């Protein structure tokens, strides 16, 4: 009996077209990379789903192409994937030319084998996964026995621990109604490609400027969690144009009773990453001084909220009402070690305007940036804002005093 590879060789098939697929399989890059390589080899658009119909990976030319594939429109062929005569999934193919049937058979065999290798336990219902993850975020699940029992109901094995990702997608352009579901689908399949037992759910924190997904990654390996976070980033970039992304990653948590702590770590990392566009993926270990405020948030969030209210909240409210940039100016001033000229250079703004803004900061907050105590309180207030996940929306409105660089007499 001949193998598909032998059959292809006899047919004179250029097996070099399969190199990228086999490389993706051997390197453990995950199903999204395997399917993208297969799409290039076949010169076709592909959608891979498991035996239950859940989409695992997509390689399409556009969102409309993907929707046409999923709808099974004309020109789309569905090929059942089987391993040892057991169905493991379906590969939908929309050819752009005429694919070699032997090459197609080889691709189907390789993809079926990879699906079987990575196939996770039966997927829990979306509602159950969402309830479980929200309970973790809300600190409703604190006892290890209860967490393990709930996880077992979902088909999750947390005996070796777990990590948490918090993923946020921000639309830069108007998005369609199905955006939130698409964000979830992209995050979920990328996470499962790296960690087959991963679950994900959208949060209901609508006050955020984007869509937020929390993801649980079973296992105690920091390397695997890091690979999953990077895979999520790549999948979002490939499948969701016109968006920016922020991903926070917790440390691995060995004790199921401490998973709420991991969830808080991922939230903190995501909040801190929101203010650093150069680092869209941030691990909790990389959050620096912000880590010191995590225990304060966990033990007494109301106190942290009060400190924010006493320091930075008046500046945030003023910026939102008048579309000014007081918070941005204070941040730049502190980063410039209290140097007016350095702040002006960072913000491409005249130094007189910077002085005017800092005077307005003193009037609104009662804190003088010229004093060590004032700078320390404002710095901690800004960190509290980030830890609490409070979005800042300023704007480029014309400011009073910007022209002459002086505070109007009434303001003084």
Order of alpha helices (4+ residues) and beta strands (2+ residues): alpha-alpha-alpha-beta-beta-alpha-beta-beta-alpha-alpha-alpha-beta-alpha-beta-beta-alpha-beta-alpha-beta-alpha-alpha-alpha-alpha-alpha-alpha
